[in-house]
Amino acid sequence: MRPWWRSLLVAMVAVPGCSFVFVQTPRPREGITRCTRGTGAPVVDTLVAVPATVIGVFAGITYLSGFGAAGHESNAQGPAGKVAAISLPIGVLYSLGAIYGFRATTRCRRASAPIPAPGSAGGQ
């Protein structure tokens, strides 16, 4: 593995999602709702999670289908096992980050929405 690939891999595993780092959840006890409304970070997490998961699944299928009847590894597999072992956990971590980010931004938008006055068109 080339050195820059190692650095990229370490960075992707060390920061498993923009949402965990950049999305702030609402804290209603503080009075003013300061939180993240935009979905940019969860979208980035999703854009990393989907290809990583798809690559990992296909690599895992390739790796598992390369075993013969006696359970011996064939030469046709190549690095499929390593690719699956790297990309699947990355896909899972970024998927969790995306789920967290989308849920937090939805809660923020709900907490920041104006409450309709009683008797108005939106209230009862």
Phi, psi and omega in degrees: 000135180287152183302321182291331176292323178297317179297317178297317179297316179297319180295319181292325180280326182289327179240082188281042176145131178296328184296321180296331184269317191256344184269128177254130179277156180290144176236091187294340182289339183279355178092292179273131181275107176246109181204177183267120178265329184286149182257022181299312181295314178296328177293318177297317177301318180294320180294336175272321185293317185296307179296322180297319180292316180297315178298317180296319179295313179295321177294321177296319178296318178298317180295313183289330180282350180277355179277135179279186182297328181274358179085017180268143180285135177267162179286345183288346183289324183060221183272020186302321180295320179291319179299316179296319182293336179269312189282328179296311177298324177296316178299319179294315181297316178290328175296317177298321177297318179294317179299313178301314183296315179295320178294318181293318180291327176294316177298323179296314180295323177292319181290331182272347182293141178293140179273123181293143180289149177300136180088353178278179183298327182268344182254177180234000000 
